[in-house]
Amino acid sequence: MPIRTPLIDRPAGQSPPRSALGALLLNFKPVRKGTLCGFAVIRLPNGLDIHDVVIGEKHGRAGTLLPSKPMIDRDGNVMRDLAGKVRYTPAVEWSTPELREAFSRHIVELVRRAHPTASDPPDGEGSP
């Protein structure tokens, strides 16, 4: 079993950040590339851990994307769009847009509290 090292700095014995929905931010790995800010590991109140939750920002608005997987055709080949980009399908999804938006708002807030610079532009980008 792999050893997981928390990437969130907090004093020993302090609980991970928790959202108003009861979700915990277990881990966050900052990765600044285009609109991508990083990847989070979230624990829902029922104990389900969701890995690779994408945290992104576009046009000043931050949000989350749940994990997805490449679409595969019947011959086992990865499907691509007309531009040659891999097509993805959700691995899990919220049952309503309201749940999706509430989750996204709360997780973005958890990440911002734990990593205030997570949505800063990559070096050399943005305004001086």
C-alpha positions as YAML, in Angstrom:
chain: A
units: angstrom
residues:
- id: 1
  name: MET
  ca: [0.00, 0.00, 0.00]
- id: 2
  name: PRO
  ca: [1.47, 3.41, -0.94]
- id: 3
  name: ILE
  ca: [2.35, 5.84, 1.80]
- id: 4
  name: ARG
  ca: [0.38, 9.06, 1.50]
- id: 5
  name: THR
  ca: [2.13, 12.20, 2.65]
- id: 6
  name: PRO
  ca: [-0.15, 15.15, 3.39]
- id: 7
  name: LEU
  ca: [0.83, 18.15, 1.30]
- id: 8
  name: ILE
  ca: [-1.04, 20.55, 3.57]
- id: 9
  name: ASP
  ca: [1.14, 22.07, 6.28]
- id: 10
  name: ARG
  ca: [-0.64, 22.00, 9.64]
- id: 11
  name: PRO
  ca: [0.45, 21.50, 13.23]
- id: 12
  name: ALA
  ca: [0.61, 17.91, 14.48]
- id: 13
  name: GLY
  ca: [-2.77, 16.78, 15.76]
- id: 14
  name: GLN
  ca: [-4.71, 19.48, 13.91]
- id: 15
  name: SER
  ca: [-7.60, 18.19, 11.81]
- id: 16
  name: PRO
  ca: [-7.68, 18.74, 8.05]
- id: 17
  name: PRO
  ca: [-9.76, 21.71, 6.86]
- id: 18
  name: ARG
  ca: [-13.50, 20.93, 6.75]
- id: 19
  name: SER
  ca: [-16.13, 22.66, 4.62]
- id: 20
  name: ALA
  ca: [-19.61, 23.74, 5.70]
- id: 21
  name: LEU
  ca: [-20.84, 20.61, 3.89]
- id: 22
  name: GLY
  ca: [-18.64, 18.48, 6.14]
- id: 23
  name: ALA
  ca: [-16.12, 17.56, 3.42]
- id: 24
  name: LEU
  ca: [-12.47, 17.35, 4.42]
- id: 25
  name: LEU
  ca: [-9.50, 18.46, 2.35]
- id: 26
  name: LEU
  ca: [-7.05, 15.59, 2.94]
- id: 27
  name: ASN
  ca: [-4.44, 16.56, 0.40]
- id: 28
  name: PHE
  ca: [-3.69, 19.20, -2.21]
- id: 29
  name: LYS
  ca: [-0.97, 19.16, -4.83]
- id: 30
  name: PRO
  ca: [-0.48, 22.54, -6.51]
- id: 31
  name: VAL
  ca: [0.09, 22.29, -10.27]
- id: 32
  name: ARG
  ca: [-0.09, 25.56, -12.21]
- id: 33
  name: LYS
  ca: [-0.57, 24.95, -15.92]
- id: 34
  name: GLY
  ca: [-3.06, 26.97, -17.93]
- id: 35
  name: THR
  ca: [-6.33, 26.98, -16.00]
- id: 36
  name: LEU
  ca: [-5.22, 24.13, -13.72]
- id: 37
  name: CYS
  ca: [-4.41, 25.08, -10.11]
- id: 38
  name: GLY
  ca: [-3.90, 21.58, -8.72]
- id: 39
  name: PHE
  ca: [-5.37, 18.30, -7.55]
- id: 40
  name: ALA
  ca: [-7.17, 17.62, -4.27]
- id: 41
  name: VAL
  ca: [-8.11, 14.56, -2.23]
- id: 42
  name: ILE
  ca: [-11.48, 15.10, -0.56]
- id: 43
  name: ARG
  ca: [-13.23, 13.01, 2.12]
- id: 44
  name: LEU
  ca: [-17.01, 13.24, 2.12]
- id: 45
  name: PRO
  ca: [-18.95, 12.98, 5.40]
- id: 46
  name: ASN
  ca: [-19.89, 9.37, 4.57]
- id: 47
  name: GLY
  ca: [-16.18, 8.44, 4.52]
- id: 48
  name: LEU
  ca: [-15.76, 8.27, 0.73]
- id: 49
  name: ASP
  ca: [-12.37, 9.63, -0.39]
- id: 50
  name: ILE
  ca: [-12.28, 11.18, -3.87]
- id: 51
  name: HIS
  ca: [-8.81, 11.46, -5.40]
- id: 52
  name: ASP
  ca: [-7.75, 13.69, -8.30]
- id: 53
  name: VAL
  ca: [-10.40, 16.37, -7.86]
- id: 54
  name: VAL
  ca: [-9.25, 19.06, -10.29]
- id: 55
  name: ILE
  ca: [-9.12, 22.62, -8.97]
- id: 56
  name: GLY
  ca: [-9.05, 25.15, -11.76]
- id: 57
  name: GLU
  ca: [-9.61, 28.81, -12.45]
- id: 58
  name: LYS
  ca: [-10.74, 30.53, -15.61]
- id: 59
  name: HIS
  ca: [-11.66, 34.18, -16.11]
- id: 60
  name: GLY
  ca: [-11.30, 34.80, -12.37]
- id: 61
  name: ARG
  ca: [-13.73, 32.04, -11.37]
- id: 62
  name: ALA
  ca: [-12.46, 28.97, -9.55]
- id: 63
  name: GLY
  ca: [-14.17, 25.58, -9.61]
- id: 64
  name: THR
  ca: [-13.74, 21.84, -9.37]
- id: 65
  name: LEU
  ca: [-13.99, 18.90, -11.73]
- id: 66
  name: LEU
  ca: [-14.54, 15.40, -10.41]
- id: 67
  name: PRO
  ca: [-12.34, 12.58, -11.76]
- id: 68
  name: SER
  ca: [-13.00, 11.40, -15.31]
- id: 69
  name: LYS
  ca: [-11.61, 8.75, -17.61]
- id: 70
  name: PRO
  ca: [-10.79, 8.60, -21.32]
- id: 71
  name: MET
  ca: [-13.55, 7.32, -23.57]
- id: 72
  name: ILE
  ca: [-12.70, 4.01, -25.26]
- id: 73
  name: ASP
  ca: [-14.24, 2.75, -28.51]
- id: 74
  name: ARG
  ca: [-15.33, -0.85, -29.03]
- id: 75
  name: ASP
  ca: [-11.87, -1.73, -30.40]
- id: 76
  name: GLY
  ca: [-10.18, -0.50, -27.23]
- id: 77
  name: ASN
  ca: [-8.80, 2.72, -28.73]
- id: 78
  name: VAL
  ca: [-8.91, 6.06, -26.95]
- id: 79
  name: MET
  ca: [-11.52, 8.28, -28.60]
- id: 80
  name: ARG
  ca: [-10.50, 11.75, -29.79]
- id: 81
  name: ASP
  ca: [-12.42, 14.82, -30.94]
- id: 82
  name: LEU
  ca: [-11.93, 16.52, -34.32]
- id: 83
  name: ALA
  ca: [-9.00, 18.52, -32.90]
- id: 84
  name: GLY
  ca: [-7.28, 15.31, -31.80]
- id: 85
  name: LYS
  ca: [-7.87, 15.87, -28.07]
- id: 86
  name: VAL
  ca: [-8.78, 12.88, -25.90]
- id: 87
  name: ARG
  ca: [-12.51, 12.69, -25.05]
- id: 88
  name: TYR
  ca: [-13.38, 12.08, -21.39]
- id: 89
  name: THR
  ca: [-16.41, 10.77, -19.55]
- id: 90
  name: PRO
  ca: [-17.22, 11.29, -15.86]
- id: 91
  name: ALA
  ca: [-16.13, 8.60, -13.41]
- id: 92
  name: VAL
  ca: [-18.54, 10.03, -10.80]
- id: 93
  name: GLU
  ca: [-21.00, 12.91, -10.97]
- id: 94
  name: TRP
  ca: [-23.44, 14.89, -8.85]
- id: 95
  name: SER
  ca: [-27.15, 14.22, -9.39]
- id: 96
  name: THR
  ca: [-28.06, 17.93, -9.68]
- id: 97
  name: PRO
  ca: [-26.32, 21.12, -10.80]
- id: 98
  name: GLU
  ca: [-27.07, 22.63, -7.38]
- id: 99
  name: LEU
  ca: [-25.12, 19.88, -5.59]
- id: 100
  name: ARG
  ca: [-22.26, 20.23, -8.07]
- id: 101
  name: GLU
  ca: [-22.04, 24.00, -7.55]
- id: 102
  name: ALA
  ca: [-22.29, 23.76, -3.74]
- id: 103
  name: PHE
  ca: [-19.53, 21.12, -3.65]
- id: 104
  name: SER
  ca: [-17.35, 23.20, -5.94]
- id: 105
  name: ARG
  ca: [-17.76, 26.39, -3.88]
- id: 106
  name: HIS
  ca: [-16.96, 24.60, -0.62]
- id: 107
  name: ILE
  ca: [-13.92, 22.72, -1.94]
- id: 108
  name: VAL
  ca: [-12.48, 25.84, -3.57]
- id: 109
  name: GLU
  ca: [-12.86, 27.63, -0.22]
- id: 110
  name: LEU
  ca: [-11.07, 24.77, 1.61]
- id: 111
  name: VAL
  ca: [-8.18, 24.90, -0.87]
- id: 112
  name: ARG
  ca: [-7.95, 28.69, -0.61]
- id: 113
  name: ARG
  ca: [-7.81, 28.52, 3.20]
- id: 114
  name: ALA
  ca: [-5.11, 25.84, 3.15]
- id: 115
  name: HIS
  ca: [-3.19, 27.20, 0.12]
- id: 116
  name: PRO
  ca: [-3.89, 30.93, -0.31]
- id: 117
  name: THR
  ca: [-1.59, 31.17, -3.36]
- id: 118
  name: ALA
  ca: [-3.01, 28.11, -5.17]
- id: 119
  name: SER
  ca: [-4.82, 30.21, -7.78]
- id: 120
  name: ASP
  ca: [-1.96, 32.66, -8.37]
- id: 121
  name: PRO
  ca: [-0.85, 32.72, -12.01]
- id: 122
  name: PRO
  ca: [2.20, 30.60, -12.88]
- id: 123
  name: ASP
  ca: [5.53, 32.44, -12.91]
- id: 124
  name: GLY
  ca: [5.78, 34.74, -15.88]
- id: 125
  name: GLU
  ca: [2.01, 34.91, -16.49]
- id: 126
  name: GLY
  ca: [-0.57, 37.46, -15.48]
- id: 127
  name: SER
  ca: [-0.07, 41.11, -14.67]
- id: 128
  name: PRO
  ca: [3.18, 42.39, -13.13]
...
